[in-house]
Amino acid sequence: MSEELLPKEIIIELIKIIPSILWVIFLTILVLVFLKPIKNILIPQLSEIKAFGIEAKFIKEELAKAARKNPEVKEAALDQVTHRAQRITSIIQGARLLLVNDIPEEMINVQRILQSLGVIVDVARTTKSALNMLANTEYDVIVSDMSRDGVPDEGLRFIHESIKRGLYRPIIFTVANFDPSRGVPAYAFGITNRVDEMLNLIFDVLERTKG
């Protein structure tokens, strides 16, 4: 009698586990179908996180180099700029900046930082070449030195000429020595002698124009 029931018991047990087997098969199919899309989404995101970790380190190092001339710039200020750069990278990528400076090598660290964030940086060494570039290219922001080619207020002449020609764009002045009591020059977005303030001013402009 027990021998006759054995096949039935086996069949019953098989029937009980069939749903589990079907679920395993179903989940296996799901994994096979969606594994590639998941990898395509997840892996780039993980790579971006890792990449920005490297990029943040690069930004901090370049900031530290640029800030050597400004001993009053503390590490907390450099951290703040680095964190802000991380937050707005997707906004400012592709923005275009015109750097007007007769010695652009002095701004090489700032150039490297901006380029690492996806900002296109063009350089003009003279007011004349800067005006020509403004006439032919759309820029989001300008960073200009104040004293250029031996003229202490060449930056002011440049800003007035750009307004006169209808080429004005938000402009940030960099100076060797900044006197807050003199305020910000007319029509300028800002003026500073600190690299952290300069980058924050650039970010302010780009967030308004690109955000």
Backbone torsions as a table, in degrees:
resi	resn	phi	psi	omega
1	MET	NA	-45.4	-179.7
2	SER	-63.8	-32.5	178.8
3	GLU	-66.7	-34.0	-180.0
4	GLU	-72.3	-31.8	-177.7
5	LEU	-80.3	-21.5	-175.6
6	LEU	-55.8	-49.2	178.3
7	PRO	-59.5	-37.7	180.0
8	LYS	-65.5	-40.6	179.2
9	GLU	-64.1	-39.3	177.8
10	ILE	-63.6	-43.6	-179.8
11	ILE	-62.2	-42.7	179.9
12	ILE	-62.1	-43.8	179.7
13	GLU	-63.9	-39.2	178.0
14	LEU	-63.3	-41.9	179.3
15	ILE	-61.0	-37.8	-179.5
16	LYS	-65.8	-35.8	-175.6
17	ILE	-92.4	-8.6	179.7
18	ILE	-55.9	-45.3	178.3
19	PRO	-57.2	-39.2	179.6
20	SER	-65.1	-41.2	178.5
21	ILE	-63.4	-42.6	179.9
22	LEU	-62.8	-39.8	178.4
23	TRP	-64.1	-40.3	178.2
24	VAL	-62.4	-43.8	179.2
25	ILE	-63.0	-43.5	-179.1
26	PHE	-62.3	-45.6	180.0
27	LEU	-65.5	-37.1	177.5
28	THR	-62.1	-43.1	178.4
29	ILE	-62.7	-42.7	179.2
30	LEU	-59.8	-44.7	-179.8
31	VAL	-61.5	-45.1	-179.3
32	LEU	-63.9	-37.6	-177.5
33	VAL	-72.8	-42.1	-172.2
34	PHE	-101.4	-1.5	-178.1
35	LEU	-60.7	-46.6	-177.6
36	LYS	-64.7	-48.1	176.7
37	PRO	-58.9	-39.0	179.1
38	ILE	-63.4	-43.1	178.4
39	LYS	-63.0	-39.5	-179.0
40	ASN	-65.7	-30.3	-179.7
41	ILE	-86.9	-48.5	-171.7
42	LEU	-73.3	-46.1	-175.4
43	ILE	-63.1	-44.7	176.0
44	PRO	-60.0	-37.4	179.4
45	GLN	-64.6	-43.3	177.5
46	LEU	-63.9	-37.2	178.8
47	SER	-66.1	-38.8	179.0
48	GLU	-64.3	-41.5	178.7
49	ILE	-61.3	-46.3	179.4
50	LYS	-64.6	-41.8	-178.9
51	ALA	-62.6	-41.2	-179.8
52	PHE	-70.0	-28.8	174.5
53	GLY	-58.5	-41.6	177.3
54	ILE	-69.3	-42.3	-178.3
55	GLU	-64.5	-41.7	179.4
56	ALA	-60.8	-40.9	178.0
57	LYS	-62.5	-41.2	179.2
58	PHE	-62.9	-45.8	-179.7
59	ILE	-60.3	-46.1	-179.1
60	LYS	-61.0	-41.2	-179.4
61	GLU	-65.7	-43.3	-180.0
62	GLU	-66.9	-37.7	176.6
63	LEU	-62.3	-43.8	-179.8
64	ALA	-61.0	-40.2	177.9
65	LYS	-63.9	-45.8	-178.0
66	ALA	-68.1	-27.7	-175.5
67	ALA	-85.0	-1.0	-179.1
68	ARG	-60.6	-28.7	179.1
69	LYS	-78.2	-12.4	-177.5
70	ASN	-122.3	81.1	-176.9
71	PRO	-61.3	-18.3	179.4
72	GLU	-75.1	-12.4	178.1
73	VAL	-77.9	113.7	-177.1
74	LYS	-89.5	163.9	-177.8
75	GLU	-60.8	-33.7	179.4
76	ALA	-61.1	-36.3	178.6
77	ALA	-67.9	-38.0	178.5
78	LEU	-67.3	-39.3	177.5
79	ASP	-63.2	-40.4	-179.1
80	GLN	-62.2	-44.0	179.5
81	VAL	-65.2	-41.9	179.3
82	THR	-61.2	-44.6	179.4
83	HIS	-66.1	-37.6	178.1
84	ARG	-66.1	-40.6	177.6
85	ALA	-57.8	-41.5	178.7
86	GLN	-61.3	-40.0	-175.1
87	ARG	-71.0	-32.2	-172.5
88	ILE	-112.0	10.1	-178.1
89	THR	-52.9	-46.1	-176.9
90	SER	-65.2	-24.1	-179.2
91	ILE	-79.1	-42.6	-170.6
92	ILE	-92.5	-6.5	178.0
93	GLN	-58.7	131.7	178.9
94	GLY	89.5	-6.5	176.1
95	ALA	-66.5	156.9	-177.3
96	ARG	-122.5	128.0	-177.3
97	LEU	-121.0	136.8	174.9
98	LEU	-105.1	120.2	177.3
99	LEU	-99.9	117.4	-179.9
100	VAL	-109.2	111.0	-174.9
101	ASN	-162.2	130.6	-179.5
102	ASP	-76.5	-12.9	173.5
103	ILE	-130.6	72.6	-174.7
104	PRO	-62.3	-20.1	178.6
105	GLU	-59.3	-25.9	178.2
106	GLU	-66.5	-18.2	-176.8
107	MET	-109.3	17.3	-173.3
108	ILE	-61.5	-36.3	-179.7
109	ASN	-66.9	-40.5	177.6
110	VAL	-65.5	-41.2	177.4
111	GLN	-58.9	-45.5	-178.3
112	ARG	-63.4	-41.3	178.5
113	ILE	-61.2	-50.0	-177.6
114	LEU	-63.2	-41.3	179.6
115	GLN	-65.8	-35.1	177.3
116	SER	-66.1	-22.6	179.0
117	LEU	-92.3	3.1	177.4
118	GLY	90.2	11.3	177.8
119	VAL	-86.5	133.4	177.4
120	ILE	-84.6	124.2	-177.5
121	VAL	-115.5	119.6	173.7
122	ASP	-108.0	149.2	-174.4
123	VAL	-120.7	133.7	172.5
124	ALA	-125.5	132.5	-177.7
125	ARG	-92.1	-17.2	-178.2
126	THR	-131.7	161.0	177.1
127	THR	-61.8	-41.3	-179.0
128	LYS	-59.9	-48.7	-179.2
129	SER	-67.9	-33.1	178.4
130	ALA	-64.8	-42.7	179.0
131	LEU	-64.9	-39.4	177.4
132	ASN	-63.1	-40.7	179.9
133	MET	-68.4	-38.1	177.4
134	LEU	-64.4	-32.8	-179.3
135	ALA	-72.5	-21.0	-174.4
136	ASN	-114.8	-9.2	-176.7
137	THR	-137.7	141.4	178.3
138	GLU	-87.9	116.4	179.5
139	TYR	-109.3	150.2	178.2
140	ASP	-89.6	-29.7	-176.6
141	VAL	-159.2	153.3	178.2
142	ILE	-122.7	137.5	171.3
143	VAL	-118.1	118.8	-174.8
144	SER	-128.6	144.6	170.0
145	ASP	-76.3	159.6	179.8
146	MET	-87.8	-47.9	178.6
147	SER	-94.0	127.0	-176.6
148	ARG	-148.5	137.1	178.8
149	ASP	54.6	37.4	176.9
150	GLY	80.5	1.3	179.9
151	VAL	-104.3	114.1	-173.2
152	PRO	-60.0	-33.3	-177.1
153	ASP	-115.2	31.7	-179.4
154	GLU	-61.0	-31.3	178.2
155	GLY	-61.7	-38.2	178.5
156	LEU	-67.9	-39.2	177.6
157	ARG	-62.5	-39.2	179.4
158	PHE	-63.4	-45.8	-177.9
159	ILE	-66.5	-38.4	179.2
160	HIS	-68.3	-37.3	179.0
161	GLU	-69.1	-36.5	179.0
162	SER	-67.1	-36.4	176.6
163	ILE	-66.9	-45.0	-179.4
164	LYS	-58.1	-37.0	-178.2
165	ARG	-90.8	1.9	-179.3
166	GLY	71.9	30.2	-176.9
167	LEU	-113.6	10.5	-172.6
168	TYR	-62.1	135.7	170.6
169	ARG	-133.8	157.9	178.8
170	PRO	-52.7	128.7	-174.2
171	ILE	-124.4	137.2	178.4
172	ILE	-117.3	125.9	-179.8
173	PHE	-95.0	140.6	172.5
174	THR	-112.4	135.5	-178.4
175	VAL	-133.3	157.7	178.5
176	ALA	-72.8	-42.1	-179.9
177	ASN	-130.4	121.0	-176.6
178	PHE	-104.3	126.8	177.6
179	ASP	-108.4	101.5	-177.0
180	PRO	-57.0	-26.8	-177.6
181	SER	-66.8	-20.1	-179.8
182	ARG	-85.1	-11.5	176.6
183	GLY	72.2	-173.7	179.9
184	VAL	-89.9	132.4	179.1
185	PRO	-57.5	150.5	178.9
186	ALA	-56.4	137.1	177.7
187	TYR	74.1	-5.4	178.0
188	ALA	-85.8	147.0	177.4
189	PHE	-76.9	-31.4	-179.8
190	GLY	-175.3	169.9	178.0
191	ILE	-149.5	138.5	-176.5
192	THR	-161.0	162.5	171.8
193	ASN	-119.0	10.7	-178.3
194	ARG	-113.2	135.1	-176.9
195	VAL	-67.2	-36.1	179.2
196	ASP	-66.1	-41.0	177.9
197	GLU	-67.7	-37.9	178.9
198	MET	-59.8	-47.8	-179.5
199	LEU	-66.0	-37.8	177.3
200	ASN	-64.4	-38.0	176.5
201	LEU	-65.5	-42.4	176.6
202	ILE	-60.2	-45.9	179.5
203	PHE	-62.3	-37.6	178.3
204	ASP	-58.7	-47.6	-179.3
205	VAL	-63.1	-48.2	-175.5
206	LEU	-67.1	-34.7	176.8
207	GLU	-64.4	-35.0	179.4
208	ARG	-73.7	-38.9	-175.3
209	THR	-87.4	-29.1	-176.0
210	LYS	-108.6	-16.9	-175.5
211	GLY	-74.6	NA	NA
